[in-house]
């Protein structure tokens, strides 16, 4: 995903887990956050909640396996769009362009 978004002309920062991603966001906010819902240390749902507290207008795309209430919960918490795995790379790029 990083390679495809970079090749599409986007500057991409990558975090290894939700906690690192939040730390990076606090230090240098971005234009868009893409978060998986299942991550170590902090889930994507926790990331969405925290980002919403820090910046209610931040654009967030969530990625999930599509199980249970995950998509609905992510949108309820503030994700603008939710992509279901396996994510088609062209769909990811199109969604990023649309959201930005």
C-alpha positions in Angstrom: 0.0 0.0 0.0 2.8 2.4 0.9 4.5 1.8 -2.5 1.3 2.2 -4.5 0.3 5.4 -2.7 3.9 6.8 -3.1 3.9 6.0 -6.8 0.6 7.8 -7.1 2.3 10.9 -5.8 1.3 10.9 -2.1 3.8 11.4 0.8 3.3 8.4 3.1 4.3 7.9 6.7 4.0 4.3 8.0 3.5 3.2 11.6 4.0 -0.3 12.9 1.0 -0.2 15.3 -1.8 2.1 16.5 0.2 3.6 19.4 3.1 4.5 17.1 0.6 6.0 14.6 -1.0 8.2 17.2 2.4 9.3 18.4 3.4 10.3 14.9 0.1 12.1 14.4 0.5 14.1 17.6 4.0 15.2 16.5 3.1 16.0 12.9 -0.6 15.9 11.9 -1.3 14.7 8.3 -4.0 15.3 5.8 -5.4 11.8 6.0 -5.1 8.7 8.2 -5.5 5.2 6.9 -5.9 2.7 9.8 -6.4 -1.0 10.0 -9.0 -1.9 12.6 -7.0 -4.8 14.0 -3.5 -3.7 15.2 -1.3 -4.4 18.2 -1.1 -1.9 21.2 -4.1 0.2 20.0 -6.9 -1.0 17.7 -8.0 1.1 14.8 -11.2 1.9 16.6 -9.1 3.3 19.5 -7.0 5.3 17.0 -10.2 6.7 15.3 -11.6 7.8 18.7 -8.3 9.4 19.8 -7.8 11.2 16.5 -11.4 12.5 16.6 -10.6 14.0 20.1 -7.5 15.6 18.7 -8.9 16.8 15.4 -12.6 16.4 14.8 -12.2 17.3 11.1 -9.4 14.7 10.3 -10.1 12.5 7.2 -9.9 8.8 8.2 -10.1 5.7 6.1 -10.4 2.4 8.0 -9.5 -1.0 6.7 -11.2 -4.1 8.0 -11.8 -7.8 7.3 -15.5 -6.9 7.3 -16.4 -9.0 10.2 -19.3 -8.2 12.5 -20.0 -4.6 13.3 -16.5 -3.3 12.5 -17.5 -1.2 9.4 -20.5 0.3 11.2 -18.5 1.0 14.4 -15.6 2.6 12.4 -18.1 4.9 10.6 -19.9 5.7 13.8 -16.6 6.8 15.4 -15.7 9.0 12.5 -14.1 7.0 9.6 -15.1 8.7 6.3 -14.7 5.5 4.4 -14.1 1.8 5.2 -12.4 -0.6 2.8 -12.8 -4.3 3.2 -9.9 -6.7 2.9 -8.5 -7.8 0.6 -8.2 -4.1 -0.5 -7.8 -3.6 -4.2 -4.9 -1.2 -4.7 -6.7 0.8 -7.4 -9.6 1.1 -5.0 -7.3 2.4 -2.3 -5.8 5.0 -4.5 -9.2 6.1 -5.8 -10.5 6.4 -2.3 -7.6 8.4 -1.1 -8.0 10.8 -4.0 -11.7 11.1 -3.4 -11.3 11.7 0.4 -8.6 14.3 0.0 
